[in-house]
Amino acid sequence: MDANYVEANEALGKKDFLMRIRISRKEAKESAYWIRLINETNSLDNADDAQRLMQEANELKKIISSILEKSK
């Protein structure tokens, strides 16, 4: 998880919590993007690692999205 998720758990209120969770979701999306971009533009020795990282980033995005939806 990222620092914004940790901060969300120490939020000052519901609006603060939701804002930080949204930022966390955005960062998970951004991480998946960068991993995909690196994988597509570089010849990696182990493409399985990139695929695993992409899957993990997408799973985190889904978990954070679920937290966001249940918190509204």
C-alpha positions in Angstrom: 0.0 0.0 0.0 1.1 3.5 -0.5 1.6 6.4 2.0 -1.8 7.9 1.2 -3.6 4.7 2.3 -1.7 4.8 5.6 -2.7 8.5 5.9 -6.3 7.6 5.2 -6.3 5.4 8.2 -5.4 8.4 10.3 -7.8 10.7 8.5 -9.3 13.7 10.3 -12.8 12.9 9.0 -14.7 11.1 6.3 -14.0 13.6 3.6 -10.3 13.4 4.3 -10.4 9.6 4.3 -12.3 9.5 1.0 -9.8 12.0 -0.6 -6.8 9.9 0.5 -8.4 6.7 -0.7 -9.1 8.3 -4.1 -5.5 9.3 -4.3 -4.4 5.8 -3.4 -6.6 4.4 -6.2 -5.1 6.9 -8.6 -1.6 5.9 -7.6 -2.4 2.2 -8.1 -3.7 3.0 -11.6 -0.5 5.0 -12.3 1.7 2.2 -11.1 0.0 -0.3 -13.4 0.5 2.2 -16.3 4.2 2.6 -15.6 4.8 -1.1 -15.3 3.0 -1.8 -18.6 4.9 1.0 -20.3 8.3 -0.3 -19.0 7.3 -3.8 -20.1 6.3 -2.7 -23.6 9.2 -0.5 -24.3 12.0 -2.6 -22.8 13.1 -6.1 -23.5 12.9 -7.5 -20.0 14.7 -10.7 -19.1 11.7 -11.9 -17.1 8.4 -10.8 -18.5 6.7 -12.9 -15.9 7.8 -10.5 -13.2 6.3 -7.6 -15.1 3.0 -9.5 -15.5 3.0 -10.4 -11.8 3.5 -6.7 -10.9 0.8 -5.6 -13.3 -1.6 -8.1 -11.7 -0.7 -6.9 -8.2 -1.2 -3.3 -9.1 -4.6 -4.1 -10.7 -5.6 -6.1 -7.6 -4.7 -3.2 -5.3 -6.7 -0.9 -7.5 -9.7 -3.2 -7.1 -9.3 -3.5 -3.4 -9.0 0.3 -3.0 -12.0 0.8 -5.2 -14.0 -1.5 -3.1 -13.0 0.3 0.1 -14.0 3.6 -1.6 -17.4 2.3 -2.7 -18.2 0.8 0.7 -17.1 4.0 2.5 -19.4 6.4 0.7 
